[in-house]
Amino acid sequence: MEERKHLVASGDLIQAHTWKGLLEQSGIHVELRGEALLGGMGELPTQLHPVELWVGDAQCLQAQAILKALEVESPPWQCVQCHELNAGSFELCWQCSAERSESHNSPSGQC
């Protein structure tokens, strides 16, 4: 089985499905993770648990190029340790250096 890589995260389920559809039209297989958990979030902001798009290792660079052309970036995320808001491109909290929470599930982070 091919290793999967975390591509981008979105707090907006509709946006995540739009990106998935655009990538699949280009022949890239996309897996959405975290979609089923949104219903259990209740009143919490969706940014605390975004929907993640994962692609195969071999298609990761192609998928990044497609999303870059659309100027797609991960939304800001909140640190689970110090609760500081960080830019979507950061993998470590700028204040306490804790790892981004969804990075724990990522085999090797971004492509």
N, CA, C and O atoms as a GROMACS GRO file, in nm:
protein
  444
    1MET      N    1   0.083  -0.119   0.000
    1MET     CA    2   0.000   0.000   0.000
    1MET      C    3   0.088   0.125   0.000
    1MET      O    4   0.185   0.135   0.075
    2GLU      N    5   0.052   0.219  -0.084
    2GLU     CA    6   0.129   0.343  -0.097
    2GLU      C    7   0.113   0.430   0.027
    2GLU      O    8   0.004   0.440   0.083
    3GLU      N    9   0.223   0.492   0.069
    3GLU     CA   10   0.219   0.582   0.183
    3GLU      C   11   0.142   0.708   0.145
    3GLU      O   12   0.155   0.759   0.034
    4ARG      N   13   0.060   0.756   0.239
    4ARG     CA   14  -0.021   0.875   0.216
    4ARG      C   15   0.045   0.995   0.285
    4ARG      O   16   0.112   0.980   0.387
    5LYS      N   17   0.024   1.113   0.228
    5LYS     CA   18   0.080   1.236   0.286
    5LYS      C   19  -0.030   1.338   0.307
    5LYS      O   20  -0.122   1.351   0.225
    6HIS      N   21  -0.019   1.410   0.418
    6HIS     CA   22  -0.113   1.518   0.450
    6HIS      C   23  -0.087   1.632   0.352
    6HIS      O   24   0.026   1.678   0.339
    7LEU      N   25  -0.192   1.676   0.285
    7LEU     CA   26  -0.177   1.781   0.185
    7LEU      C   27  -0.222   1.917   0.240
    7LEU      O   28  -0.146   2.013   0.238
    8VAL      N   29  -0.345   1.923   0.288
    8VAL     CA   30  -0.400   2.051   0.336
    8VAL      C   31  -0.516   2.021   0.430
    8VAL      O   32  -0.576   1.914   0.424
    9ALA      N   33  -0.546   2.117   0.516
    9ALA     CA   34  -0.659   2.104   0.608
    9ALA      C   35  -0.754   2.221   0.587
    9ALA      O   36  -0.712   2.331   0.551
   10SER      N   37  -0.883   2.195   0.610
   10SER     CA   38  -0.983   2.300   0.597
   10SER      C   39  -1.085   2.286   0.708
   10SER      O   40  -1.126   2.175   0.740
   11GLY      N   41  -1.126   2.397   0.765
   11GLY     CA   42  -1.233   2.397   0.863
   11GLY      C   43  -1.369   2.398   0.797
   11GLY      O   44  -1.471   2.388   0.865
   12ASP      N   45  -1.372   2.409   0.667
   12ASP     CA   46  -1.495   2.419   0.590
   12ASP      C   47  -1.513   2.290   0.510
   12ASP      O   48  -1.436   2.263   0.418
   13LEU      N   49  -1.612   2.210   0.545
   13LEU     CA   50  -1.636   2.081   0.481
   13LEU      C   51  -1.666   2.097   0.332
   13LEU      O   52  -1.620   2.017   0.251
   14ILE      N   53  -1.742   2.199   0.296
   14ILE     CA   54  -1.775   2.222   0.155
   14ILE      C   55  -1.648   2.254   0.076
   14ILE      O   56  -1.630   2.205  -0.035
   15GLN      N   57  -1.561   2.338   0.134
   15GLN     CA   58  -1.436   2.372   0.066
   15GLN      C   59  -1.348   2.248   0.050
   15GLN      O   60  -1.288   2.229  -0.056
   16ALA      N   61  -1.341   2.166   0.152
   16ALA     CA   62  -1.260   2.044   0.145
   16ALA      C   63  -1.310   1.953   0.033
   16ALA      O   64  -1.230   1.896  -0.040
   17HIS      N   65  -1.442   1.939   0.020
   17HIS     CA   66  -1.496   1.855  -0.088
   17HIS      C   67  -1.474   1.919  -0.225
   17HIS      O   68  -1.455   1.847  -0.323
   18THR      N   69  -1.474   2.051  -0.232
   18THR     CA   70  -1.445   2.120  -0.358
   18THR      C   71  -1.302   2.091  -0.401
   18THR      O   72  -1.277   2.058  -0.517
   19TRP      N   73  -1.206   2.105  -0.307
   19TRP     CA   74  -1.066   2.075  -0.338
   19TRP      C   75  -1.050   1.929  -0.379
   19TRP      O   76  -0.978   1.898  -0.474
   20LYS      N   77  -1.117   1.840  -0.307
   20LYS     CA   78  -1.110   1.696  -0.339
   20LYS      C   79  -1.157   1.672  -0.482
   20LYS      O   80  -1.093   1.599  -0.558
   21GLY      N   81  -1.270   1.733  -0.519
   21GLY     CA   82  -1.323   1.716  -0.654
   21GLY      C   83  -1.229   1.769  -0.761
   21GLY      O   84  -1.211   1.706  -0.865
   22LEU      N   85  -1.168   1.884  -0.737
   22LEU     CA   86  -1.074   1.941  -0.834
   22LEU      C   87  -0.953   1.851  -0.853
   22LEU      O   88  -0.906   1.830  -0.965
   23LEU      N   89  -0.902   1.797  -0.743
   23LEU     CA   90  -0.786   1.708  -0.753
   23LEU      C   91  -0.822   1.577  -0.822
   23LEU      O   92  -0.745   1.525  -0.902
   24GLU      N   93  -0.940   1.523  -0.791
   24GLU     CA   94  -0.982   1.398  -0.854
   24GLU      C   95  -1.005   1.415  -1.003
   24GLU      O   96  -0.985   1.320  -1.079
   25GLN      N   97  -1.048   1.533  -1.048
   25GLN     CA   98  -1.063   1.560  -1.191
   25GLN      C   99  -0.928   1.554  -1.262
   25GLN      O  100  -0.923   1.529  -1.383
   26SER      N  101  -0.820   1.576  -1.188
   26SER     CA  102  -0.685   1.568  -1.245
   26SER      C  103  -0.624   1.429  -1.228
   26SER      O  104  -0.506   1.409  -1.255
   27GLY      N  105  -0.705   1.334  -1.184
   27GLY     CA  106  -0.657   1.196  -1.172
   27GLY      C  107  -0.586   1.166  -1.040
   27GLY      O  108  -0.517   1.065  -1.029
   28ILE      N  109  -0.602   1.252  -0.941
   28ILE     CA  110  -0.536   1.232  -0.812
   28ILE      C  111  -0.637   1.173  -0.714
   28ILE      O  112  -0.744   1.230  -0.692
   29HIS      N  113  -0.603   1.060  -0.654
   29HIS     CA  114  -0.690   0.999  -0.554
   29HIS      C  115  -0.672   1.074  -0.422
   29HIS      O  116  -0.559   1.088  -0.373
   30VAL      N  117  -0.782   1.122  -0.365
   30VAL     CA  118  -0.779   1.202  -0.242
   30VAL      C  119  -0.861   1.132  -0.135
   30VAL      O  120  -0.970   1.082  -0.160
   31GLU      N  121  -0.806   1.130  -0.015
   31GLU     CA  122  -0.876   1.076   0.101
   31GLU      C  123  -0.905   1.191   0.198
   31GLU      O  124  -0.815   1.267   0.233
   32LEU      N  125  -1.032   1.204   0.240
   32LEU     CA  126  -1.069   1.303   0.340
   32LEU      C  127  -1.063   1.236   0.477
   32LEU      O  128  -1.119   1.128   0.496
   33ARG      N  129  -0.997   1.300   0.571
   33ARG     CA  130  -0.991   1.248   0.708
   33ARG      C  131  -1.048   1.352   0.803
   33ARG      O  132  -1.024   1.472   0.788
   34GLY      N  133  -1.124   1.305   0.901
   34GLY     CA  134  -1.181   1.394   1.002
   34GLY      C  135  -1.322   1.439   0.971
   34GLY      O  136  -1.384   1.507   1.053
   35GLU      N  137  -1.373   1.403   0.855
   35GLU     CA  138  -1.506   1.448   0.815
   35GLU      C  139  -1.614   1.395   0.910
   35GLU      O  140  -1.704   1.470   0.949
   36ALA      N  141  -1.606   1.269   0.949
   36ALA     CA  142  -1.708   1.209   1.035
   36ALA      C  143  -1.703   1.265   1.177
   36ALA      O  144  -1.802   1.257   1.250
   37LEU      N  145  -1.591   1.322   1.217
   37LEU     CA  146  -1.578   1.373   1.353
   37LEU      C  147  -1.641   1.511   1.372
   37LEU      O  148  -1.662   1.554   1.486
   38LEU      N  149  -1.672   1.580   1.264
   38LEU     CA  150  -1.727   1.715   1.276
   38LEU      C  151  -1.861   1.716   1.347
   38LEU      O  152  -1.890   1.812   1.419
   39GLY      N  153  -1.942   1.613   1.330
   39GLY     CA  154  -2.071   1.607   1.396
   39GLY      C  155  -2.059   1.599   1.547
   39GLY      O  156  -2.148   1.644   1.619
   40GLY      N  157  -1.950   1.542   1.596
   40GLY     CA  158  -1.929   1.528   1.739
   40GLY      C  159  -1.868   1.651   1.802
   40GLY      O  160  -1.851   1.656   1.924
   41MET      N  161  -1.836   1.751   1.724
   41MET     CA  162  -1.770   1.869   1.777
   41MET      C  163  -1.866   1.959   1.853
   41MET      O  164  -1.823   2.039   1.936
   42GLY      N  165  -1.997   1.948   1.826
   42GLY     CA  166  -2.094   2.031   1.897
   42GLY      C  167  -2.075   2.178   1.869
   42GLY      O  168  -2.074   2.220   1.754
   43GLU      N  169  -2.060   2.256   1.974
   43GLU     CA  170  -2.051   2.401   1.962
   43GLU      C  171  -1.908   2.450   1.944
   43GLU      O  172  -1.885   2.570   1.934
   44LEU      N  173  -1.811   2.359   1.939
   44LEU     CA  174  -1.671   2.399   1.926
   44LEU      C  175  -1.643   2.450   1.785
   44LEU      O  176  -1.704   2.402   1.689
   45PRO      N  177  -1.552   2.545   1.770
   45PRO     CA  178  -1.516   2.594   1.636
   45PRO      C  179  -1.456   2.482   1.552
   45PRO      O  180  -1.379   2.400   1.602
   46THR      N  181  -1.490   2.480   1.423
   46THR     CA  182  -1.440   2.374   1.335
   46THR      C  183  -1.290   2.382   1.315
   46THR      O  184  -1.229   2.282   1.277
   47GLN      N  185  -1.228   2.498   1.339
   47GLN     CA  186  -1.084   2.510   1.322
   47GLN      C  187  -1.007   2.424   1.420
   47GLN      O  188  -0.890   2.393   1.397
   48LEU      N  189  -1.071   2.384   1.530
   48LEU     CA  190  -1.003   2.299   1.628
   48LEU      C  191  -0.987   2.157   1.576
   48LEU      O  192  -0.900   2.083   1.622
   49HIS      N  193  -1.070   2.118   1.480
   49HIS     CA  194  -1.057   1.986   1.419
   49HIS      C  195  -1.091   1.995   1.271
   49HIS      O  196  -1.203   1.963   1.231
   50PRO      N  197  -0.997   2.037   1.189
   50PRO     CA  198  -1.026   2.054   1.047
   50PRO      C  199  -1.034   1.921   0.972
   50PRO      O  200  -0.981   1.819   1.018
   51VAL      N  201  -1.100   1.924   0.858
   51VAL     CA  202  -1.101   1.811   0.766
   51VAL      C  203  -0.970   1.816   0.689
   51VAL      O  204  -0.930   1.922   0.640
   52GLU      N  205  -0.902   1.702   0.679
   52GLU     CA  206  -0.772   1.696   0.614
   52GLU      C  207  -0.781   1.622   0.481
   52GLU      O  208  -0.853   1.523   0.469
   53LEU      N  209  -0.707   1.671   0.381
   53LEU     CA  210  -0.695   1.602   0.254
   53LEU      C  211  -0.561   1.531   0.251
   53LEU      O  212  -0.457   1.592   0.276
   54TRP      N  213  -0.564   1.402   0.220
   54TRP     CA  214  -0.444   1.319   0.212
   54TRP      C  215  -0.436   1.262   0.071
   54TRP      O  216  -0.537   1.222   0.013
   55VAL      N  217  -0.314   1.257   0.016
   55VAL     CA  218  -0.291   1.203  -0.117
   55VAL      C  219  -0.175   1.105  -0.111
   55VAL      O  220  -0.098   1.103  -0.016
   56GLY      N  221  -0.165   1.023  -0.215
   56GLY     CA  222  -0.054   0.930  -0.225
   56GLY      C  223   0.078   1.003  -0.242
   56GLY      O  224   0.083   1.111  -0.300
   57ASP      N  225   0.182   0.941  -0.191
   57ASP     CA  226   0.316   1.000  -0.197
   57ASP      C  227   0.354   1.038  -0.340
   57ASP      O  228   0.412   1.144  -0.363
   58ALA      N  229   0.323   0.952  -0.435
   58ALA     CA  230   0.363   0.975  -0.575
   58ALA      C  231   0.289   1.092  -0.638
   58ALA      O  232   0.338   1.152  -0.734
   59GLN      N  233   0.171   1.127  -0.587
   59GLN     CA  234   0.091   1.234  -0.645
   59GLN      C  235   0.093   1.363  -0.563
   59GLN      O  236   0.025   1.460  -0.597
   60CYS      N  237   0.170   1.365  -0.457
   60CYS     CA  238   0.169   1.478  -0.364
   60CYS      C  239   0.216   1.608  -0.429
   60CYS      O  240   0.150   1.711  -0.414
   61LEU      N  241   0.326   1.605  -0.500
   61LEU     CA  242   0.377   1.728  -0.562
   61LEU      C  243   0.282   1.782  -0.668
   61LEU      O  244   0.265   1.903  -0.680
   62GLN      N  245   0.221   1.692  -0.745
   62GLN     CA  246   0.124   1.734  -0.846
   62GLN      C  247   0.003   1.800  -0.778
   62GLN      O  248  -0.047   1.903  -0.824
   63ALA      N  249  -0.045   1.740  -0.670
   63ALA     CA  250  -0.159   1.795  -0.597
   63ALA      C  251  -0.125   1.931  -0.538
   63ALA      O  252  -0.207   2.023  -0.543
   64GLN      N  253  -0.006   1.945  -0.483
   64GLN     CA  254   0.037   2.075  -0.428
   64GLN      C  255   0.038   2.181  -0.536
   64GLN      O  256  -0.006   2.294  -0.513
   65ALA      N  257   0.086   2.146  -0.654
   65ALA     CA  258   0.093   2.243  -0.764
   65ALA      C  259  -0.047   2.289  -0.805
   65ALA      O  260  -0.068   2.407  -0.832
   66ILE      N  261  -0.141   2.196  -0.809
   66ILE     CA  262  -0.279   2.231  -0.846
   66ILE      C  263  -0.339   2.325  -0.742
   66ILE      O  264  -0.399   2.427  -0.777
   67LEU      N  265  -0.323   2.292  -0.614
   67LEU     CA  266  -0.379   2.376  -0.508
   67LEU      C  267  -0.306   2.510  -0.499
   67LEU      O  268  -0.368   2.612  -0.467
   68LYS      N  269  -0.177   2.510  -0.526
   68LYS     CA  270  -0.102   2.637  -0.524
   68LYS      C  271  -0.154   2.731  -0.632
   68LYS      O  272  -0.162   2.852  -0.612
   69ALA      N  273  -0.188   2.675  -0.748
   69ALA     CA  274  -0.243   2.757  -0.856
   69ALA      C  275  -0.375   2.821  -0.813
   69ALA      O  276  -0.413   2.927  -0.864
   70LEU      N  277  -0.445   2.757  -0.720
   70LEU     CA  278  -0.570   2.812  -0.668
   70LEU      C  279  -0.547   2.898  -0.544
   70LEU      O  280  -0.641   2.952  -0.486
   71GLU      N  281  -0.420   2.910  -0.504
   71GLU     CA  282  -0.380   2.983  -0.384
   71GLU      C  283  -0.447   2.927  -0.259
   71GLU      O  284  -0.498   3.002  -0.175
   72VAL      N  285  -0.447   2.792  -0.249
   72VAL     CA  286  -0.507   2.723  -0.134
   72VAL      C  287  -0.402   2.704  -0.027
   72VAL      O  288  -0.294   2.652  -0.053
   73GLU      N  289  -0.433   2.744   0.094
   73GLU     CA  290  -0.345   2.724   0.208
   73GLU      C  291  -0.426   2.668   0.324
   73GLU      O  292  -0.548   2.687   0.330
   74SER      N  293  -0.359   2.602   0.415
   74SER     CA  294  -0.427   2.553   0.535
   74SER      C  295  -0.472   2.672   0.619
   74SER      O  296  -0.403   2.774   0.624
   75PRO      N  297  -0.587   2.660   0.685
   75PRO     CA  298  -0.634   2.768   0.771
   75PRO      C  299  -0.550   2.777   0.898
   75PRO      O  300  -0.477   2.683   0.930
   76PRO      N  301  -0.561   2.887   0.971
   76PRO     CA  302  -0.490   2.897   1.099
   76PRO      C  303  -0.533   2.784   1.191
   76PRO      O  304  -0.644   2.731   1.179
   77TRP      N  305  -0.446   2.747   1.284
   77TRP     CA  306  -0.477   2.640   1.380
   77TRP      C  307  -0.440   2.686   1.520
   77TRP      O  308  -0.352   2.770   1.539
   78GLN      N  309  -0.509   2.628   1.617
   78GLN     CA  310  -0.486   2.665   1.756
   78GLN      C  311  -0.406   2.556   1.826
   78GLN      O  312  -0.437   2.438   1.815
   79CYS      N  313  -0.302   2.597   1.896
   79CYS     CA  314  -0.214   2.505   1.968
   79CYS      C  315  -0.293   2.437   2.081
   79CYS      O  316  -0.365   2.504   2.156
   80VAL      N  317  -0.278   2.306   2.093
   80VAL     CA  318  -0.349   2.234   2.198
   80VAL      C  319  -0.284   2.253   2.335
   80VAL      O  320  -0.346   2.226   2.437
   81GLN      N  321  -0.158   2.301   2.337
   81GLN     CA  322  -0.091   2.320   2.466
   81GLN      C  323  -0.110   2.462   2.522
   81GLN      O  324  -0.154   2.477   2.635
   82CYS      N  325  -0.077   2.564   2.442
   82CYS     CA  326  -0.084   2.702   2.493
   82CYS      C  327  -0.203   2.780   2.436
   82CYS      O  328  -0.227   2.894   2.477
   83HIS      N  329  -0.277   2.720   2.341
   83HIS     CA  330  -0.397   2.779   2.280
   83HIS      C  331  -0.368   2.901   2.194
   83HIS      O  332  -0.459   2.979   2.164
   84GLU      N  333  -0.243   2.919   2.153
   84GLU     CA  334  -0.206   3.030   2.065
   84GLU      C  335  -0.253   3.000   1.923
   84GLU      O  336  -0.248   2.885   1.880
   85LEU      N  337  -0.298   3.101   1.850
   85LEU     CA  338  -0.337   3.086   1.711
   85LEU      C  339  -0.214   3.096   1.623
   85LEU      O  340  -0.136   3.190   1.636
   86ASN      N  341  -0.197   2.999   1.531
   86ASN     CA  342  -0.080   2.993   1.444
   86ASN      C  343  -0.122   2.995   1.298
   86ASN      O  344  -0.232   2.952   1.264
   87ALA      N  345  -0.035   3.045   1.212
   87ALA     CA  346  -0.060   3.045   1.068
   87ALA      C  347  -0.070   2.901   1.018
   87ALA      O  348  -0.005   2.812   1.071
   88GLY      N  349  -0.151   2.879   0.916
   88GLY     CA  350  -0.172   2.746   0.862
   88GLY      C  351  -0.047   2.679   0.810
   88GLY      O  352  -0.040   2.556   0.805
   89SER      N  353   0.052   2.757   0.771
   89SER     CA  354   0.176   2.700   0.718
   89SER      C  355   0.272   2.654   0.827
   89SER      O  356   0.370   2.586   0.797
   90PHE      N  357   0.246   2.690   0.953
   90PHE     CA  358   0.335   2.653   1.062
   90PHE      C  359   0.310   2.508   1.104
   90PHE      O  360   0.196   2.466   1.119
   91GLU      N  361   0.417   2.433   1.124
   91GLU     CA  362   0.406   2.296   1.175
   91GLU      C  363   0.431   2.291   1.325
   91GLU      O  364   0.394   2.194   1.391
   92LEU      N  365   0.494   2.397   1.380
   92LEU     CA  366   0.517   2.409   1.524
   92LEU      C  367   0.455   2.539   1.572
   92LEU      O  368   0.452   2.638   1.499
   93CYS      N  369   0.406   2.538   1.695
   93CYS     CA  370   0.350   2.659   1.754
   93CYS      C  371   0.461   2.763   1.768
   93CYS      O  372   0.570   2.732   1.816
   94TRP      N  373   0.434   2.884   1.726
   94TRP     CA  374   0.538   2.988   1.732
   94TRP      C  375   0.567   3.029   1.876
   94TRP      O  376   0.675   3.080   1.905
   95GLN      N  377   0.472   3.006   1.967
   95GLN     CA  378   0.492   3.049   2.105
   95GLN      C  379   0.559   2.943   2.192
   95GLN      O  380   0.652   2.973   2.266
   96CYS      N  381   0.511   2.816   2.184
   96CYS     CA  382   0.562   2.714   2.276
   96CYS      C  383   0.635   2.600   2.205
   96CYS      O  384   0.685   2.509   2.270
   97SER      N  385   0.641   2.604   2.073
   97SER     CA  386   0.710   2.502   1.990
   97SER      C  387   0.644   2.364   1.992
   97SER      O  388   0.708   2.266   1.953
   98ALA      N  389   0.520   2.355   2.038
   98ALA     CA  390   0.448   2.227   2.033
   98ALA      C  391   0.415   2.193   1.888
   98ALA      O  392   0.395   2.282   1.805
   99GLU      N  393   0.411   2.064   1.857
   99GLU     CA  394   0.376   2.021   1.722
   99GLU      C  395   0.230   2.051   1.693
   99GLU      O  396   0.145   2.047   1.782
  100ARG      N  397   0.202   2.081   1.568
  100ARG     CA  398   0.065   2.100   1.522
  100ARG      C  399  -0.012   1.971   1.551
  100ARG      O  400   0.039   1.862   1.525
  101SER      N  401  -0.131   1.981   1.605
  101SER     CA  402  -0.204   1.864   1.652
  101SER      C  403  -0.225   1.759   1.544
  101SER      O  404  -0.212   1.640   1.573
  102GLU      N  405  -0.259   1.798   1.420
  102GLU     CA  406  -0.281   1.698   1.316
  102GLU      C  407  -0.150   1.639   1.265
  102GLU      O  408  -0.152   1.539   1.193
  103SER      N  409  -0.034   1.699   1.299
  103SER     CA  410   0.095   1.645   1.259
  103SER      C  411   0.124   1.510   1.324
  103SER      O  412   0.200   1.431   1.270
  104HIS      N  413   0.062   1.484   1.440
  104HIS     CA  414   0.085   1.358   1.508
  104HIS      C  415   0.034   1.241   1.425
  104HIS      O  416   0.084   1.129   1.438
  105ASN      N  417  -0.066   1.265   1.340
  105ASN     CA  418  -0.122   1.158   1.256
  105ASN      C  419  -0.055   1.152   1.120
  105ASN      O  420  -0.076   1.055   1.047
  106SER      N  421   0.023   1.252   1.086
  106SER     CA  422   0.086   1.258   0.956
  106SER      C  423   0.217   1.181   0.954
  106SER      O  424   0.301   1.202   1.042
  107PRO      N  425   0.237   1.090   0.857
  107PRO     CA  426   0.359   1.014   0.854
  107PRO      C  427   0.483   1.098   0.833
  107PRO      O  428   0.588   1.069   0.890
  108SER      N  429   0.474   1.203   0.753
  108SER     CA  430   0.590   1.286   0.731
  108SER      C  431   0.554   1.429   0.700
  108SER      O  432   0.634   1.501   0.639
  109GLY      N  433   0.438   1.473   0.741
  109GLY     CA  434   0.400   1.613   0.722
  109GLY      C  435   0.367   1.646   0.578
  109GLY      O  436   0.318   1.561   0.504
  110GLN      N  437   0.394   1.767   0.539
  110GLN     CA  438   0.364   1.812   0.403
  110GLN      C  439   0.454   1.740   0.303
  110GLN      O  440   0.556   1.681   0.340
  111CYS      N  441   0.416   1.745   0.177
  111CYS     CA  442   0.491   1.677   0.069
  111CYS      C  443   0.634   1.724   0.063
  111CYS      O  444   0.710   1.677  -0.022
   0.00000   0.00000   0.00000
